Amino acid sequence: MTNSSLARTPAASLITVLALVQAALGVLRALGFVQIGSDLVGHGVLLLPLGVIVFARAALIAGIALLYTFFAPGAHSRSVRGRAGSG
């Protein structure tokens, strides 16, 4: 099977677009958590640990959004490296 026989289907394009939308929404959600965390940190020592936890959650969400961003070009190109069970 050659790469020319791998036709790009509408489903693959849809998956790529949905991955990019998910990444964008994840970044917006992470920015919201950063704003909440900065508000909590600014309220004093008692809420400082909770603010740090919220910052860590924002970092986790941003990392997952970055993974979606890395996935989208591979799914769109349909390269052999991006397919499961190719090797």
Steps between C-alpha positions, in 0.01 A plus 500: 500500500645835402426842637314590181237237576413671830223736394404773741143440606253762622503325838876558533455868419221524753716338767778748425267798529345368821847446651595860425170627645557290812851644532373857468228445757752334732726804480209729581404279795859501626511880479182513707658279765810721505279801567319316780833386648644849496189631677533230766872563552434871539253445785757396757691218658200281577398468136856473365507115486166495318633754252804284432275198438294704254822606320604135478163410351540779244842365405354150456220630277747703294721192459208294373409779258858491374470126441184558297693757296777246433245235402313709244771531230579129523137407460466740209808379312407131541866410514615150588647633825155611616324169441462235765618152415719603208820351624 
